[in-house]
């Protein structure tokens, strides 16, 4: 099993706020992140895929193709956007880093070539805060 990792970056704004709560409840839970005037992050996205090396190419997958998938499915739709208002695939989803990481997984996975599996999506919200997602848990 070989693992291949690609880094990408995007910038976006959001507000953490549960629409069913009062402003006071949102502020108590989300603090400054509930600011009605939004706030932004310089996100760092790290995506790892896994699989076997193709004997004809010596690649797990073409990294240019992986980069294109990440650009088209993640970076272009998210970069310099308001995650609460501008991103259709986040409509109705509280754009926490956890939920964003899962949504990114769901955007990438269907576009990977046959034989290549998504292993991990790691999303840094700040240099000190990140989320890792390894896919949905399978019921045994």
ZIMO-V845661 format. One record per run of one state. SS is the DSSP state (h for helix, s for strand, l for the rest). FROM is the first residue (numbers start at 1). TO is the last residue. Records with the same first field share a line. If there is no record, write none. Layout:
BEGIN
SS->FROM-TO  FROM-TO
END
This chain:
BEGIN
l->1-1  15-22  35-38  52-62  79-80  83-87  91-96  110-115  127-128  134-140
s->2-14  39-51  81-82  116-126  129-133
h->23-34  63-78  88-90  97-109
END
